[in-house]
Amino acid sequence: MANERYFNTTGFCRPEIHYMIDPLRNQKNIFDLIKKEQYFTIHAPRQTGKTTLLHELAHRLNKEGNYISVVFSVESAGYRSITEEIGNRKIIDSLYNASAGYLNKKNCPPQPEKYKKKLTLENYLIDWASSQPKPIVLLLDEIDSLYDDVLVSILRQLRNGFQIRPKRFPSTVALVGLRDVREYKTKVRPSEASLGSGSPFNIKAESILLGTWTKEEITELYSQHTKDTGQVFSKEMINRIYELTGGQPWLVNAVANEIVETKLKRDFTK
């Protein structure tokens, strides 16, 4: 069977090879925030579909043609001993390297190697946004992997740029991680208290928590497999899987994968 799809348990989902339900199906508020040029956060536990949502959002925005959008991870700067200067450079490099997967060459940010002066994320984003005909929607994944001064520095630079958006800075920035921005821990405070109301990212308009799946959504996912193979997940089985997993997306996929691949060895007659 050409282009055979399967239940994904590793990395983000791709519709051409994985069974998946639209990660943006219940996220009208995200599009509203983007339209209003707002900054926001998205948070949820691991393996609940955050990265899949980000990739789908960026590709959809770029395809519709009204925005320039890139998803990139800042995890390369996520260790305690890093300096602010090196942290900035690693994040800029990550953004530049990721951009080719979403944008054509004319819309990509400038090559970091061209800069002779000390480069900060703020100045880099100003140069990029100033050169583009469309507003930029920037999606930063794994934001809470950053520590201490690097984290605070990045948040402050984004806040600084907020005032000059959308012509000279990304019109929308989304910070994505395991926790809301107010819960980020930093050694800048000896007690390791959260950043709280004094957060350097206090310009966010909304914090979005991604939820688990309903029985209906699990049924929708499994029905894709039925359509492709003829193999049916009964209502009783779906109810039981929902009870066992609580609708956690990775677990829903993992249970189905275990049944189809390991237990039944892809015998679709069973």
Sequence and secondary structure as in RCSB ss.txt:
>XXXX:A:sequence
MANERYFNTTGFCRPEIHYMIDPLRNQKNIFDLIKKEQYFTIHAPRQTGKTTLLHELAHRLNKEGNYISVVFSVE
SAGYRSITEEIGNRKIIDSLYNASAGYLNKKNCPPQPEKYKKKLTLENYLIDWASSQPKPIVLLLDEIDSLYDDV
LVSILRQLRNGFQIRPKRFPSTVALVGLRDVREYKTKVRPSEASLGSGSPFNIKAESILLGTWTKEEITELYSQH
TKDTGQVFSKEMINRIYELTGGQPWLVNAVANEIVETKLKRDFTK
>XXXX:A:secstr
 TT  B   SSS  TTTB    TTTT HHHHHHHHTT EEEEE  TTSSHHHHHHHHHHHHHHHTS EEEEEE G
GG STT  HHHHHHHHHHHHHHHHTTTS GGGS   GGG  S   HHHHHHHHHHT SS EEEEEESGGG  HHH
HHHHHHHHHHHHTTTTTSS SEEEEEESS GGG B TTSTT  B GGG TTTTEEEEEE     HHHHHHHHHHH
HHHH     HHHHHHHHHHHTT HHHHHHHHHIIIIIISTT TT 
